[in-house]
Amino acid sequence: MHIELKYGKSSLPLIVKDSDLAGILMPNALTAHTTGIDELRRAMENPIGTGRLKTIVKPGEKVAIITSDITRPVPSNIMLPVVLEELEEAGVSRDDITVVFALGSHRKHTEAEKRHLAGDRVYETCRCIDSDPSDCVYAGTTSFGTPVDVFRPVYEANRRICLGNIEYHYFAGYSGGAKALMPGVSSLRAIQANHSKMLMEGARTGELSANPIRLDIEEAAGLVPIDFILNVVLDENKQIVKAVAGHHIKAHRAGCDFLDSFYKVKIKERADIVVASAGGYPKDINLYQAQKALDNAAHAVKPGGAIILVASCSEGYGSEVFKRWIESAVAPEDLTEGIRKRFELGGHKAAAIAKVKAMCDIYLVSDMPEDMARKAFMKPYSSLQKAYDDAAGSLRERKTIIMPYGGSTLPVV
């Protein structure tokens, strides 16, 4: 079997013996339906749990549209014009619209990146800004003890619209919905308080109703209300195959149900080797982001097996705190024990990698310097084939599952 796996903005080849191949986990087949911009308009015209956006927003109101940053595959440049169409129908001036790129704890954008995310016309006619975790307004505290600090322009807006994509998230259950608000445009102390609950029971991939992270996020949205969401599910080519609009919980849940029907893939049993591509750029822009694919792959590997993570990581670790935790650890246990004693945003991702390392070997095929990969307790490779051959040679059995879209696909036994 010869397969090409996405890697940065290109791909890498891999050959696996047919007798060793246990499966290639692709998304489930879709029935015929609208896609792309037609699907966006269909969702906007048929909101779930609310009226049409144009009946909610009034002329003269200040509107904040929150969308994702450059590390997410959200097609903001396609989604924003559709939202603006409805706002214009409602009589809202573009002078009253601010597009906010939700950075969370990520780096700031260049102006070229903002233009790319928004699209030329939106960038040139609307105020487009990055969120700033140091300029937030305190709105209260959730029952989980999380302070709700929201970026000032979002807090002060009359209306808040959240855009995003829905995919699996290793402790929030799913991305999308109110996650654009918390952690998207929140302070670092708020993000840290929310994310510290990742150690609690229920904070896992694909869980919603009993997930303390998701419940905390949605409680925060009760203190700083979200008026409308537009969320999408993307296929393996990053094309819009589903859109949901309306209430930040009801519409989001409908999107999650669709995601499960598309990306939750049954497997007969776990494999000795799992080869997982993060899905290419921007999902593999750094190790901080590519970790999601590693976590998904862990659902498919046998204890004592091997995961080969295929991720360019052109920007290295992707977080200074994440880097500090990795570089300070002598053994993986230092990370898992350290995060329990003192939770720190950024360190949580290092601990998540250590948790996977405790059950299997991790091979990293990337552009990162070898010493950086080794410090993250991974075996460094520049050749995917070499990494696979070495992993196969180290194991008595070598049944292999390939995950071309590891950042999106959730294996279920």
Secondary structure, 3 states (H helix, E strand, C coil): CEEEEEECCEEEEEECCHHHEEEECCCCCCCCCCCHHHHHHHHHHCCECCCCHHHHCCCCCCEEEEEECCCCCCCHHHHHHHHHHHHHHCCCCHHHEEEEEECCCCCCCCHHHHHHHHCHHHHHHCEEEECCCCCEEEEEECCCCCEEEEEHHHHCCCEEEEEEECCEECCCEECCHHHHCCCCCECHHHHHHHHHHHHCCCCCCCCCCCCHHHHHHHHHHHHCCCCEEEEEEECCCCCEEEEEEECCCHHHHHHHHHHHHHHEEECCCCEEEEEEECCCCCCCCCHHHHHHHHHHHCCCEEEEEEEEEECCCCCCCCCHHHHHHHHHCCCHHHHHHHHHHCCCCCHHHHHHHHHHHCCCEEEEECCCCHHHHHHCCCEEECCHHHHHHHHHHHCCCCCEEEECCCCCCEEEC
